[in-house]
Each structure stands twice: as C-alpha cells, then as structure tokens.
Amino acid sequence: MSDMLLSYLNKQLHSEYKAMYSYMYYAARENHPRIKSALKKFYDEEQQHAVMLMEFIFRMGGTPELPESIPIEIHDDILPALVLSVAEEESAVQMYKMIRSLMSSDEERSIIDITIAQEQKHHEVLGSILTLAKSELL
C-alpha cells in the first residue's frame, strides 16, 4: 500500500505545482483586485500543499518526483483559466480524499483534512469569481 500512496502523493505533488504556477501566472496578469488577491492567496496555499506532500513522501522513505517542466494552459482571457481551475480544484479534492483513505495515522489524516478544506474553498471561491467575471463581461 505504501507504493500506491507514494504514487498518489507524487501525482498530487505535480498537480500542486501546476496549480501554483497557473495561479502565479494569472495573478501577475490580472487587474481585477478581487481576482488578483484570490489567485495570490491560492498560489501561497498550493505552495504549502506541495511542501506538505514532499514531507509526507520523505517520511515514507520516498523521493519527491519534481517535474522538469510545468505545463500550464495559457489563455488570453481569464474565463477559460477559471473554468479549468474550478475543475482542477474538484479533482484535487477527490485525490486528497483517496490519499486520506490510505494514510496510517490520525495526525496525517488531520493534515489532509485541512488541505481538503482549503481545496474545497478554492473551488468555491473560483466558482464565485467565475460567475463575477462572466457577469462583468456580459
């Protein structure tokens, strides 16, 4: 089971890097204060998630698989990026639930519970930002 858990942790680590760089990119481009602020906050939280995942991997005797490059989808308009981010946050929640089910200690599950809550909040806030962005364009 630990090989499966290490695989999931490394897969999620790659997802966190992708989210982190995507949020950083769009925060740098964005002019709307609410959207810019949320993306910067999410960048910081995704970075914390990546560190947490690496710590879990090291504790389990594994080695974090760091990506050589981080492919993010670049859009001229924020709307497609927001739609993609909403879907990716939902996917992150599901992956963390899978990871949680494989954790062996209450302490580890508690850390994952906090991360799940943050990812769910990202999903919720991005959904409301998407609605805001759509209404301002119409």
N, CA, C and O atoms as CSV, one atom per row, in Angstrom:
chain,resi,resn,atom,element,x,y,z
A,1,MET,N,N,0.829,-1.204,0.000
A,1,MET,CA,C,0.000,0.000,0.000
A,1,MET,C,C,0.866,1.258,0.000
A,1,MET,O,O,0.456,2.277,-0.556
A,2,SER,N,N,2.043,1.213,0.604
A,2,SER,CA,C,2.848,2.424,0.654
A,2,SER,C,C,3.335,2.848,-0.735
A,2,SER,O,O,3.491,4.042,-0.989
A,3,ASP,N,N,3.580,1.879,-1.646
A,3,ASP,CA,C,3.961,2.244,-3.015
A,3,ASP,C,C,2.818,2.978,-3.711
A,3,ASP,O,O,3.043,3.942,-4.443
A,4,MET,N,N,1.588,2.515,-3.475
A,4,MET,CA,C,0.431,3.176,-4.066
A,4,MET,C,C,0.286,4.584,-3.498
A,4,MET,O,O,0.026,5.535,-4.235
A,5,LEU,N,N,0.456,4.709,-2.187
A,5,LEU,CA,C,0.347,6.023,-1.552
A,5,LEU,C,C,1.443,6.951,-2.064
A,5,LEU,O,O,1.172,8.114,-2.363
A,6,LEU,N,N,2.671,6.459,-2.168
A,6,LEU,CA,C,3.757,7.287,-2.711
A,6,LEU,C,C,3.439,7.749,-4.132
A,6,LEU,O,O,3.717,8.892,-4.495
A,7,SER,N,N,2.865,6.869,-4.921
A,7,SER,CA,C,2.491,7.228,-6.286
A,7,SER,C,C,1.441,8.336,-6.288
A,7,SER,O,O,1.554,9.298,-7.047
A,8,TYR,N,N,0.430,8.204,-5.450
A,8,TYR,CA,C,-0.612,9.236,-5.358
A,8,TYR,C,C,-0.043,10.558,-4.849
A,8,TYR,O,O,-0.400,11.627,-5.344
A,9,LEU,N,N,0.842,10.478,-3.861
A,9,LEU,CA,C,1.441,11.705,-3.319
A,9,LEU,C,C,2.252,12.428,-4.397
A,9,LEU,O,O,2.167,13.649,-4.525
A,10,ASN,N,N,3.032,11.675,-5.168
A,10,ASN,CA,C,3.822,12.298,-6.232
A,10,ASN,C,C,2.939,12.836,-7.349
A,10,ASN,O,O,3.223,13.896,-7.908
A,11,LYS,N,N,1.878,12.121,-7.676
A,11,LYS,CA,C,0.951,12.617,-8.698
A,11,LYS,C,C,0.319,13.932,-8.236
A,11,LYS,O,O,0.205,14.881,-9.012
A,12,GLN,N,N,-0.086,13.977,-6.977
A,12,GLN,CA,C,-0.698,15.199,-6.454
A,12,GLN,C,C,0.325,16.319,-6.331
A,12,GLN,O,O,-0.012,17.490,-6.506
A,13,LEU,N,N,1.566,15.970,-6.034
A,13,LEU,CA,C,2.631,16.974,-5.989
A,13,LEU,C,C,2.741,17.688,-7.331
A,13,LEU,O,O,2.870,18.911,-7.374
A,14,HIS,N,N,2.690,16.940,-8.414
A,14,HIS,CA,C,2.739,17.545,-9.752
A,14,HIS,C,C,1.527,18.456,-9.981
A,14,HIS,O,O,1.649,19.525,-10.580
A,15,SER,N,N,0.369,18.025,-9.502
A,15,SER,CA,C,-0.842,18.845,-9.651
A,15,SER,C,C,-0.724,20.143,-8.861
A,15,SER,O,O,-1.174,21.196,-9.311
A,16,GLU,N,N,-0.119,20.059,-7.683
A,16,GLU,CA,C,0.052,21.270,-6.862
A,16,GLU,C,C,1.004,22.254,-7.533
A,16,GLU,O,O,0.772,23.462,-7.512
A,17,TYR,N,N,2.070,21.735,-8.125
A,17,TYR,CA,C,2.980,22.617,-8.853
A,17,TYR,C,C,2.263,23.296,-10.011
A,17,TYR,O,O,2.412,24.499,-10.226
A,18,LYS,N,N,1.492,22.523,-10.749
A,18,LYS,CA,C,0.763,23.087,-11.889
A,18,LYS,C,C,-0.205,24.174,-11.422
A,18,LYS,O,O,-0.279,25.243,-12.028
A,19,ALA,N,N,-0.945,23.902,-10.350
A,19,ALA,CA,C,-1.884,24.895,-9.825
A,19,ALA,C,C,-1.135,26.135,-9.336
A,19,ALA,O,O,-1.542,27.266,-9.602
A,20,MET,N,N,-0.049,25.907,-8.627
A,20,MET,CA,C,0.733,27.013,-8.079
A,20,MET,C,C,1.211,27.949,-9.193
A,20,MET,O,O,1.047,29.165,-9.099
A,21,TYR,N,N,1.797,27.383,-10.234
A,21,TYR,CA,C,2.313,28.215,-11.320
A,21,TYR,C,C,1.197,28.848,-12.148
A,21,TYR,O,O,1.349,29.962,-12.648
A,22,SER,N,N,0.107,28.158,-12.289
A,22,SER,CA,C,-1.027,28.724,-13.003
A,22,SER,C,C,-1.572,29.941,-12.255
A,22,SER,O,O,-1.818,30.990,-12.849
A,23,TYR,N,N,-1.756,29.784,-10.945
A,23,TYR,CA,C,-2.266,30.908,-10.147
A,23,TYR,C,C,-1.272,32.065,-10.148
A,23,TYR,O,O,-1.680,33.226,-10.201
A,24,MET,N,N,0.009,31.772,-10.091
A,24,MET,CA,C,1.016,32.823,-10.097
A,24,MET,C,C,0.967,33.580,-11.432
A,24,MET,O,O,1.018,34.810,-11.457
A,25,TYR,N,N,0.868,32.848,-12.517
A,25,TYR,CA,C,0.834,33.455,-13.844
A,25,TYR,C,C,-0.372,34.386,-13.992
A,25,TYR,O,O,-0.234,35.542,-14.391
A,26,TYR,N,N,-1.544,33.865,-13.666
A,26,TYR,CA,C,-2.758,34.661,-13.850
A,26,TYR,C,C,-2.868,35.801,-12.835
A,26,TYR,O,O,-3.445,36.843,-13.145
A,27,ALA,N,N,-2.328,35.618,-11.638
A,27,ALA,CA,C,-2.314,36.726,-10.666
A,27,ALA,C,C,-1.460,37.876,-11.189
A,27,ALA,O,O,-1.810,39.044,-11.017
A,28,ALA,N,N,-0.350,37.547,-11.822
A,28,ALA,CA,C,0.524,38.585,-12.364
A,28,ALA,C,C,-0.142,39.351,-13.509
A,28,ALA,O,O,0.118,40.539,-13.700
A,29,ARG,N,N,-0.996,38.671,-14.263
A,29,ARG,CA,C,-1.666,39.300,-15.412
A,29,ARG,C,C,-2.944,40.024,-15.051
A,29,ARG,O,O,-3.364,40.944,-15.753
A,30,GLU,N,N,-3.561,39.613,-13.961
A,30,GLU,CA,C,-4.917,40.068,-13.645
A,30,GLU,C,C,-4.921,41.490,-13.077
A,30,GLU,O,O,-4.048,41.859,-12.291
A,31,ASN,N,N,-5.926,42.287,-13.491
A,31,ASN,CA,C,-6.086,43.652,-12.989
A,31,ASN,C,C,-7.218,43.789,-11.982
A,31,ASN,O,O,-7.236,44.730,-11.189
A,32,HIS,N,N,-8.160,42.859,-12.011
A,32,HIS,CA,C,-9.287,42.926,-11.080
A,32,HIS,C,C,-8.774,42.604,-9.677
A,32,HIS,O,O,-8.234,41.520,-9.456
A,33,PRO,N,N,-8.934,43.536,-8.715
A,33,PRO,CA,C,-8.331,43.344,-7.387
A,33,PRO,C,C,-8.781,42.075,-6.661
A,33,PRO,O,O,-7.968,41.408,-6.021
A,34,ARG,N,N,-10.073,41.738,-6.757
A,34,ARG,CA,C,-10.568,40.555,-6.046
A,34,ARG,C,C,-9.979,39.270,-6.635
A,34,ARG,O,O,-9.577,38.363,-5.906
A,35,ILE,N,N,-9.938,39.215,-7.951
A,35,ILE,CA,C,-9.408,38.022,-8.619
A,35,ILE,C,C,-7.910,37.904,-8.352
A,35,ILE,O,O,-7.417,36.826,-8.021
A,36,LYS,N,N,-7.195,39.005,-8.497
A,36,LYS,CA,C,-5.747,39.019,-8.265
A,36,LYS,C,C,-5.425,38.564,-6.839
A,36,LYS,O,O,-4.529,37.744,-6.636
A,37,SER,N,N,-6.141,39.086,-5.868
A,37,SER,CA,C,-5.915,38.736,-4.468
A,37,SER,C,C,-6.171,37.254,-4.197
A,37,SER,O,O,-5.387,36.595,-3.514
A,38,ALA,N,N,-7.268,36.739,-4.737
A,38,ALA,CA,C,-7.599,35.324,-4.528
A,38,ALA,C,C,-6.534,34.437,-5.158
A,38,ALA,O,O,-6.106,33.458,-4.547
A,39,LEU,N,N,-6.107,34.761,-6.353
A,39,LEU,CA,C,-5.105,33.940,-7.037
A,39,LEU,C,C,-3.769,33.947,-6.292
A,39,LEU,O,O,-3.101,32.917,-6.209
A,40,LYS,N,N,-3.383,35.089,-5.756
A,40,LYS,CA,C,-2.146,35.153,-4.965
A,40,LYS,C,C,-2.257,34.291,-3.711
A,40,LYS,O,O,-1.314,33.588,-3.348
A,41,LYS,N,N,-3.411,34.348,-3.053
A,41,LYS,CA,C,-3.624,33.538,-1.851
A,41,LYS,C,C,-3.573,32.055,-2.201
A,41,LYS,O,O,-2.955,31.263,-1.490
A,42,PHE,N,N,-4.223,31.684,-3.294
A,42,PHE,CA,C,-4.232,30.277,-3.708
A,42,PHE,C,C,-2.827,29.809,-4.066
A,42,PHE,O,O,-2.450,28.675,-3.773
A,43,TYR,N,N,-2.053,30.687,-4.702
A,43,TYR,CA,C,-0.661,30.353,-5.018
A,43,TYR,C,C,0.081,29.961,-3.742
A,43,TYR,O,O,0.751,28.930,-3.698
A,44,ASP,N,N,-0.043,30.785,-2.713
A,44,ASP,CA,C,0.635,30.514,-1.438
A,44,ASP,C,C,0.179,29.188,-0.830
A,44,ASP,O,O,0.996,28.410,-0.338
A,45,GLU,N,N,-1.125,28.940,-0.866
A,45,GLU,CA,C,-1.648,27.705,-0.274
A,45,GLU,C,C,-1.222,26.478,-1.076
A,45,GLU,O,O,-0.911,25.440,-0.493
A,46,GLU,N,N,-1.202,26.581,-2.390
A,46,GLU,CA,C,-0.761,25.452,-3.200
A,46,GLU,C,C,0.718,25.155,-2.954
A,46,GLU,O,O,1.136,23.998,-2.967
A,47,GLN,N,N,1.498,26.201,-2.731
A,47,GLN,CA,C,2.911,26.018,-2.402
A,47,GLN,C,C,3.046,25.277,-1.066
A,47,GLN,O,O,3.885,24.386,-0.934
A,48,GLN,N,N,2.230,25.639,-0.088
A,48,GLN,CA,C,2.243,24.936,1.201
A,48,GLN,C,C,1.838,23.470,1.020
A,48,GLN,O,O,2.398,22.585,1.668
A,49,HIS,N,N,0.875,23.217,0.147
A,49,HIS,CA,C,0.448,21.839,-0.112
A,49,HIS,C,C,1.604,21.037,-0.707
A,49,HIS,O,O,1.816,19.883,-0.335
A,50,ALA,N,N,2.347,21.642,-1.627
A,50,ALA,CA,C,3.484,20.949,-2.252
A,50,ALA,C,C,4.530,20.585,-1.206
A,50,ALA,O,O,5.056,19.472,-1.216
A,51,VAL,N,N,4.830,21.504,-0.316
A,51,VAL,CA,C,5.803,21.224,0.750
A,51,VAL,C,C,5.293,20.094,1.644
A,51,VAL,O,O,6.052,19.191,1.998
A,52,MET,N,N,4.023,20.141,2.005
A,52,MET,CA,C,3.432,19.096,2.839
A,52,MET,C,C,3.570,17.735,2.162
A,52,MET,O,O,3.958,16.756,2.799
A,53,LEU,N,N,3.251,17.677,0.871
A,53,LEU,CA,C,3.344,16.416,0.144
A,53,LEU,C,C,4.775,15.900,0.119
A,53,LEU,O,O,5.007,14.705,0.303
A,54,MET,N,N,5.733,16.788,-0.108
A,54,MET,CA,C,7.136,16.370,-0.100
A,54,MET,C,C,7.535,15.822,1.262
A,54,MET,O,O,8.248,14.822,1.349
A,55,GLU,N,N,7.078,16.473,2.321
A,55,GLU,CA,C,7.391,15.988,3.673
A,55,GLU,C,C,6.818,14.592,3.893
A,55,GLU,O,O,7.499,13.729,4.447
A,56,PHE,N,N,5.579,14.357,3.470
A,56,PHE,CA,C,4.992,13.019,3.580
A,56,PHE,C,C,5.835,11.997,2.806
A,56,PHE,O,O,6.128,10.913,3.310
A,57,ILE,N,N,6.215,12.353,1.593
A,57,ILE,CA,C,6.988,11.440,0.752
A,57,ILE,C,C,8.323,11.100,1.416
A,57,ILE,O,O,8.712,9.933,1.468
A,58,PHE,N,N,9.020,12.113,1.922
A,58,PHE,CA,C,10.291,11.860,2.605
A,58,PHE,C,C,10.094,10.972,3.835
A,58,PHE,O,O,10.865,10.038,4.055
A,59,ARG,N,N,9.057,11.260,4.644
A,59,ARG,CA,C,8.789,10.453,5.843
A,59,ARG,C,C,8.527,8.992,5.514
A,59,ARG,O,O,8.830,8.098,6.304
A,60,MET,N,N,7.961,8.767,4.340
A,60,MET,CA,C,7.663,7.393,3.930
A,60,MET,C,C,8.867,6.717,3.282
A,60,MET,O,O,8.775,5.568,2.848
A,61,GLY,N,N,9.987,7.417,3.215
A,61,GLY,CA,C,11.198,6.850,2.634
A,61,GLY,C,C,11.274,7.007,1.130
A,61,GLY,O,O,12.135,6.406,0.487
A,62,GLY,N,N,10.388,7.804,0.561
A,62,GLY,CA,C,10.394,8.029,-0.878
A,62,GLY,C,C,11.159,9.285,-1.255
A,62,GLY,O,O,11.712,9.980,-0.402
A,63,THR,N,N,11.176,9.553,-2.531
A,63,THR,CA,C,11.804,10.763,-3.059
A,63,THR,C,C,10.764,11.511,-3.867
A,63,THR,O,O,10.164,10.939,-4.778
A,64,PRO,N,N,10.537,12.784,-3.553
A,64,PRO,CA,C,9.579,13.563,-4.342
A,64,PRO,C,C,10.030,13.629,-5.804
A,64,PRO,O,O,11.197,13.882,-6.105
A,65,GLU,N,N,9.083,13.396,-6.685
A,65,GLU,CA,C,9.357,13.476,-8.116
A,65,GLU,C,C,9.076,14.908,-8.574
A,65,GLU,O,O,7.924,15.307,-8.745
A,66,LEU,N,N,10.136,15.655,-8.765
A,66,LEU,CA,C,9.990,17.045,-9.168
A,66,LEU,C,C,9.898,17.119,-10.689
A,66,LEU,O,O,10.695,16.505,-11.397
A,67,PRO,N,N,8.932,17.865,-11.178
A,67,PRO,CA,C,8.772,17.953,-12.638
A,67,PRO,C,C,9.899,18.766,-13.268
A,67,PRO,O,O,10.360,19.759,-12.706
A,68,GLU,N,N,10.331,18.320,-14.449
A,68,GLU,CA,C,11.339,19.076,-15.183
A,68,GLU,C,C,10.750,20.352,-15.760
A,68,GLU,O,O,11.428,21.375,-15.854
A,69,SER,N,N,9.499,20.283,-16.139
A,69,SER,CA,C,8.779,21.465,-16.602
A,69,SER,C,C,7.347,21.354,-16.089
A,69,SER,O,O,6.864,20.270,-15.762
A,70,ILE,N,N,6.703,22.474,-16.030
A,70,ILE,CA,C,5.341,22.506,-15.517
A,70,ILE,C,C,4.447,23.080,-16.603
A,70,ILE,O,O,4.376,24.294,-16.790
A,71,PRO,N,N,3.768,22.193,-17.312
A,71,PRO,CA,C,2.922,22.670,-18.409
A,71,PRO,C,C,1.606,23.242,-17.885
A,71,PRO,O,O,0.790,22.526,-17.305
A,72,ILE,N,N,1.418,24.524,-18.097
A,72,ILE,CA,C,0.138,25.139,-17.743
A,72,ILE,C,C,-0.496,25.663,-19.023
A,72,ILE,O,O,0.182,26.064,-19.969
A,73,GLU,N,N,-1.808,25.643,-19.013
A,73,GLU,CA,C,-2.536,26.167,-20.168
A,73,GLU,C,C,-2.604,27.685,-20.053
A,73,GLU,O,O,-3.039,28.226,-19.036
A,74,ILE,N,N,-2.175,28.352,-21.097
A,74,ILE,CA,C,-2.165,29.813,-21.127
A,74,ILE,C,C,-3.318,30.270,-22.010
A,74,ILE,O,O,-3.459,29.831,-23.151
A,75,HIS,N,N,-4.132,31.153,-21.464
A,75,HIS,CA,C,-5.266,31.717,-22.195
A,75,HIS,C,C,-5.155,33.239,-22.165
A,75,HIS,O,O,-4.683,33.817,-21.186
A,76,ASP,N,N,-5.592,33.874,-23.236
A,76,ASP,CA,C,-5.601,35.337,-23.267
A,76,ASP,C,C,-6.669,35.903,-22.356
A,76,ASP,O,O,-6.554,37.028,-21.869
A,77,ASP,N,N,-7.699,35.124,-22.132
A,77,ASP,CA,C,-8.839,35.538,-21.318
A,77,ASP,C,C,-8.829,34.721,-20.028
A,77,ASP,O,O,-8.485,33.539,-20.044
A,78,ILE,N,N,-9.197,35.334,-18.934
A,78,ILE,CA,C,-9.201,34.658,-17.636
A,78,ILE,C,C,-10.308,33.608,-17.541
A,78,ILE,O,O,-10.174,32.657,-16.770
A,79,LEU,N,N,-11.394,33.750,-18.298
A,79,LEU,CA,C,-12.529,32.827,-18.161
A,79,LEU,C,C,-12.159,31.357,-18.386
A,79,LEU,O,O,-12.493,30.523,-17.545
A,80,PRO,N,N,-11.485,31.008,-19.481
A,80,PRO,CA,C,-11.123,29.591,-19.649
A,80,PRO,C,C,-10.200,29.091,-18.535
A,80,PRO,O,O,-10.292,27.937,-18.116
A,81,ALA,N,N,-9.318,29.960,-18.063
A,81,ALA,CA,C,-8.422,29.577,-16.970
A,81,ALA,C,C,-9.213,29.306,-15.695
A,81,ALA,O,O,-8.914,28.365,-14.961
A,82,LEU,N,N,-10.220,30.131,-15.435
A,82,LEU,CA,C,-11.055,29.922,-14.252
A,82,LEU,C,C,-11.871,28.633,-14.358
A,82,LEU,O,O,-11.992,27.886,-13.388
A,83,VAL,N,N,-12.424,28.381,-15.534
A,83,VAL,CA,C,-13.196,27.146,-15.738
A,83,VAL,C,C,-12.300,25.933,-15.482
A,83,VAL,O,O,-12.699,24.995,-14.792
A,84,LEU,N,N,-11.104,25.958,-16.033
A,84,LEU,CA,C,-10.154,24.862,-15.841
A,84,LEU,C,C,-9.767,24.734,-14.369
A,84,LEU,O,O,-9.693,23.625,-13.840
A,85,SER,N,N,-9.524,25.850,-13.716
A,85,SER,CA,C,-9.116,25.821,-12.303
A,85,SER,C,C,-10.218,25.267,-11.405
A,85,SER,O,O,-9.932,24.534,-10.458
A,86,VAL,N,N,-11.463,25.606,-11.688
A,86,VAL,CA,C,-12.579,25.066,-10.905
A,86,VAL,C,C,-12.571,23.536,-11.007
A,86,VAL,O,O,-12.704,22.840,-10.000
A,87,ALA,N,N,-12.415,23.027,-12.221
A,87,ALA,CA,C,-12.394,21.572,-12.430
A,87,ALA,C,C,-11.180,20.932,-11.752
A,87,ALA,O,O,-11.296,19.862,-11.154
A,88,GLU,N,N,-10.038,21.571,-11.841
A,88,GLU,CA,C,-8.832,21.009,-11.230
A,88,GLU,C,C,-8.902,21.009,-9.710
A,88,GLU,O,O,-8.373,20.104,-9.066
A,89,GLU,N,N,-9.547,22.012,-9.133
A,89,GLU,CA,C,-9.711,22.017,-7.674
A,89,GLU,C,C,-10.624,20.875,-7.233
A,89,GLU,O,O,-10.378,20.250,-6.201
A,90,GLU,N,N,-11.664,20.601,-7.997
A,90,GLU,CA,C,-12.545,19.475,-7.683
A,90,GLU,C,C,-11.765,18.161,-7.766
A,90,GLU,O,O,-11.920,17.279,-6.921
A,91,SER,N,N,-10.940,18.049,-8.779
A,91,SER,CA,C,-10.099,16.864,-8.931
A,91,SER,C,C,-9.131,16.721,-7.755
A,91,SER,O,O,-8.898,15.615,-7.267
A,92,ALA,N,N,-8.571,17.844,-7.306
A,92,ALA,CA,C,-7.650,17.817,-6.155
A,92,ALA,C,C,-8.358,17.320,-4.900
A,92,ALA,O,O,-7.794,16.535,-4.137
A,93,VAL,N,N,-9.580,17.769,-4.687
A,93,VAL,CA,C,-10.354,17.313,-3.530
A,93,VAL,C,C,-10.510,15.796,-3.577
A,93,VAL,O,O,-10.312,15.116,-2.570
A,94,GLN,N,N,-10.862,15.271,-4.740
A,94,GLN,CA,C,-11.051,13.823,-4.874
A,94,GLN,C,C,-9.744,13.060,-4.649
A,94,GLN,O,O,-9.743,12.013,-4.001
A,95,MET,N,N,-8.640,13.574,-5.176
A,95,MET,CA,C,-7.353,12.906,-4.985
A,95,MET,C,C,-6.944,12.925,-3.515
A,95,MET,O,O,-6.446,11.929,-2.992
A,96,TYR,N,N,-7.155,14.055,-2.855
A,96,TYR,CA,C,-6.804,14.124,-1.431
A,96,TYR,C,C,-7.679,13.185,-0.597
A,96,TYR,O,O,-7.214,12.637,0.402
A,97,LYS,N,N,-8.910,13.000,-0.988
A,97,LYS,CA,C,-9.760,12.031,-0.274
A,97,LYS,C,C,-9.208,10.618,-0.434
A,97,LYS,O,O,-9.220,9.833,0.515
A,98,MET,N,N,-8.728,10.296,-1.625
A,98,MET,CA,C,-8.111,8.993,-1.866
A,98,MET,C,C,-6.843,8.852,-1.021
A,98,MET,O,O,-6.626,7.824,-0.379
A,99,ILE,N,N,-6.017,9.888,-1.030
A,99,ILE,CA,C,-4.783,9.875,-0.239
A,99,ILE,C,C,-5.110,9.704,1.230
A,99,ILE,O,O,-4.460,8.924,1.927
A,100,ARG,N,N,-6.117,10.431,1.709
A,100,ARG,CA,C,-6.508,10.356,3.121
A,100,ARG,C,C,-6.878,8.929,3.507
A,100,ARG,O,O,-6.530,8.461,4.592
A,101,SER,N,N,-7.585,8.241,2.615
A,101,SER,CA,C,-8.027,6.874,2.922
A,101,SER,C,C,-6.847,5.914,3.074
A,101,SER,O,O,-6.993,4.847,3.671
A,102,LEU,N,N,-5.681,6.280,2.540
A,102,LEU,CA,C,-4.502,5.425,2.624
A,102,LEU,C,C,-3.541,5.818,3.741
A,102,LEU,O,O,-2.571,5.109,4.006
A,103,MET,N,N,-3.810,6.953,4.401
A,103,MET,CA,C,-2.937,7.414,5.482
A,103,MET,C,C,-3.095,6.524,6.707
A,103,MET,O,O,-4.185,6.038,7.010
A,104,SER,N,N,-1.978,6.323,7.406
A,104,SER,CA,C,-2.000,5.374,8.515
A,104,SER,C,C,-2.217,6.016,9.885
A,104,SER,O,O,-2.568,5.322,10.839
A,105,SER,N,N,-2.014,7.321,9.996
A,105,SER,CA,C,-2.148,7.928,11.328
A,105,SER,C,C,-3.218,9.021,11.341
A,105,SER,O,O,-3.527,9.634,10.320
A,106,ASP,N,N,-3.764,9.237,12.523
A,106,ASP,CA,C,-4.752,10.309,12.697
A,106,ASP,C,C,-4.131,11.668,12.405
A,106,ASP,O,O,-4.797,12.546,11.856
A,107,GLU,N,N,-2.870,11.851,12.763
A,107,GLU,CA,C,-2.185,13.131,12.515
A,107,GLU,C,C,-2.104,13.408,11.013
A,107,GLU,O,O,-2.379,14.523,10.570
A,108,GLU,N,N,-1.728,12.399,10.238
A,108,GLU,CA,C,-1.643,12.565,8.785
A,108,GLU,C,C,-3.011,12.855,8.192
A,108,GLU,O,O,-3.150,13.726,7.333
A,109,ARG,N,N,-4.022,12.123,8.651
A,109,ARG,CA,C,-5.383,12.345,8.134
A,109,ARG,C,C,-5.876,13.742,8.492
A,109,ARG,O,O,-6.587,14.369,7.707
A,110,SER,N,N,-5.504,14.231,9.666
A,110,SER,CA,C,-5.889,15.578,10.081
A,110,SER,C,C,-5.270,16.638,9.158
A,110,SER,O,O,-5.930,17.605,8.777
A,111,ILE,N,N,-4.012,16.442,8.813
A,111,ILE,CA,C,-3.334,17.375,7.891
A,111,ILE,C,C,-4.025,17.357,6.528
A,111,ILE,O,O,-4.240,18.404,5.918
A,112,ILE,N,N,-4.367,16.166,6.061
A,112,ILE,CA,C,-5.049,16.043,4.774
A,112,ILE,C,C,-6.446,16.665,4.847
A,112,ILE,O,O,-6.901,17.268,3.874
A,113,ASP,N,N,-7.126,16.529,5.977
A,113,ASP,CA,C,-8.449,17.155,6.140
A,113,ASP,C,C,-8.362,18.673,5.973
A,113,ASP,O,O,-9.228,19.280,5.343
A,114,ILE,N,N,-7.332,19.277,6.529
A,114,ILE,CA,C,-7.135,20.730,6.393
A,114,ILE,C,C,-6.920,21.080,4.924
A,114,ILE,O,O,-7.467,22.061,4.422
A,115,THR,N,N,-6.123,20.272,4.248
A,115,THR,CA,C,-5.839,20.503,2.831
A,115,THR,C,C,-7.099,20.345,1.988
A,115,THR,O,O,-7.343,21.133,1.075
A,116,ILE,N,N,-7.896,19.330,2.294
A,116,ILE,CA,C,-9.164,19.146,1.576
A,116,ILE,C,C,-10.051,20.373,1.751
A,116,ILE,O,O,-10.655,20.849,0.790
A,117,ALA,N,N,-10.130,20.883,2.978
A,117,ALA,CA,C,-10.950,22.073,3.243
A,117,ALA,C,C,-10.447,23.272,2.433
A,117,ALA,O,O,-11.247,24.039,1.898
A,118,GLN,N,N,-9.133,23.432,2.344
A,118,GLN,CA,C,-8.583,24.542,1.558
A,118,GLN,C,C,-8.892,24.374,0.081
A,118,GLN,O,O,-9.257,25.340,-0.589
A,119,GLU,N,N,-8.751,23.164,-0.433
A,119,GLU,CA,C,-9.046,22.923,-1.850
A,119,GLU,C,C,-10.537,23.135,-2.134
A,119,GLU,O,O,-10.900,23.656,-3.188
A,120,GLN,N,N,-11.392,22.735,-1.205
A,120,GLN,CA,C,-12.830,22.976,-1.379
A,120,GLN,C,C,-13.124,24.470,-1.381
A,120,GLN,O,O,-13.978,24.936,-2.135
A,121,LYS,N,N,-12.427,25.217,-0.544
A,121,LYS,CA,C,-12.601,26.671,-0.505
A,121,LYS,C,C,-12.132,27.292,-1.828
A,121,LYS,O,O,-12.781,28.195,-2.356
A,122,HIS,N,N,-11.006,26.805,-2.360
A,122,HIS,CA,C,-10.535,27.292,-3.660
A,122,HIS,C,C,-11.623,27.074,-4.716
A,122,HIS,O,O,-11.935,27.968,-5.502
A,123,HIS,N,N,-12.188,25.874,-4.714
A,123,HIS,CA,C,-13.242,25.526,-5.670
A,123,HIS,C,C,-14.414,26.494,-5.546
A,123,HIS,O,O,-14.919,27.005,-6.546
A,124,GLU,N,N,-14.835,26.736,-4.324
A,124,GLU,CA,C,-15.979,27.629,-4.067
A,124,GLU,C,C,-15.686,29.063,-4.505
A,124,GLU,O,O,-16.490,29.687,-5.198
A,125,VAL,N,N,-14.533,29.576,-4.095
A,125,VAL,CA,C,-14.185,30.962,-4.419
A,125,VAL,C,C,-13.983,31.130,-5.926
A,125,VAL,O,O,-14.441,32.113,-6.508
A,126,LEU,N,N,-13.304,30.179,-6.552
A,126,LEU,CA,C,-13.110,30.266,-8.002
A,126,LEU,C,C,-14.443,30.228,-8.739
A,126,LEU,O,O,-14.620,30.917,-9.743
A,127,GLY,N,N,-15.380,29.423,-8.241
A,127,GLY,CA,C,-16.715,29.396,-8.840
A,127,GLY,C,C,-17.391,30.748,-8.755
A,127,GLY,O,O,-18.014,31.192,-9.719
A,128,SER,N,N,-17.274,31.416,-7.598
A,128,SER,CA,C,-17.901,32.733,-7.464
A,128,SER,C,C,-17.171,33.784,-8.299
A,128,SER,O,O,-17.801,34.695,-8.837
A,129,ILE,N,N,-15.860,33.665,-8.408
A,129,ILE,CA,C,-15.095,34.591,-9.252
A,129,ILE,C,C,-15.461,34.381,-10.721
A,129,ILE,O,O,-15.573,35.342,-11.482
A,130,LEU,N,N,-15.645,33.136,-11.110
A,130,LEU,CA,C,-16.050,32.829,-12.477
A,130,LEU,C,C,-17.400,33.473,-12.787
A,130,LEU,O,O,-17.587,34.057,-13.855
A,131,THR,N,N,-18.328,33.363,-11.854
A,131,THR,CA,C,-19.651,33.995,-12.027
A,131,THR,C,C,-19.489,35.498,-12.145
A,131,THR,O,O,-20.108,36.125,-13.004
A,132,LEU,N,N,-18.655,36.086,-11.280
A,132,LEU,CA,C,-18.401,37.539,-11.325
A,132,LEU,C,C,-17.796,37.942,-12.673
A,132,LEU,O,O,-18.246,38.901,-13.300
A,133,ALA,N,N,-16.777,37.206,-13.110
A,133,ALA,CA,C,-16.100,37.536,-14.359
A,133,ALA,C,C,-17.067,37.434,-15.540
A,133,ALA,O,O,-17.048,38.281,-16.433
A,134,LYS,N,N,-17.895,36.420,-15.548
A,134,LYS,CA,C,-18.888,36.265,-16.630
A,134,LYS,C,C,-19.862,37.432,-16.638
A,134,LYS,O,O,-20.178,37.961,-17.704
A,135,SER,N,N,-20.348,37.847,-15.458
A,135,SER,CA,C,-21.332,38.926,-15.390
A,135,SER,C,C,-20.726,40.268,-15.811
A,135,SER,O,O,-21.416,41.111,-16.385
A,136,GLU,N,N,-19.448,40.460,-15.527
A,136,GLU,CA,C,-18.814,41.722,-15.909
A,136,GLU,C,C,-18.536,41.774,-17.406
A,136,GLU,O,O,-18.422,42.859,-17.976
A,137,LEU,N,N,-18.427,40.625,-18.044
A,137,LEU,CA,C,-18.189,40.613,-19.485
A,137,LEU,C,C,-19.467,40.715,-20.291
A,137,LEU,O,O,-19.433,41.060,-21.472
A,138,LEU,N,N,-20.598,40.416,-19.661
A,138,LEU,CA,C,-21.887,40.449,-20.388
A,138,LEU,C,C,-22.515,41.814,-20.346
A,138,LEU,O,O,-23.594,42.015,-20.904
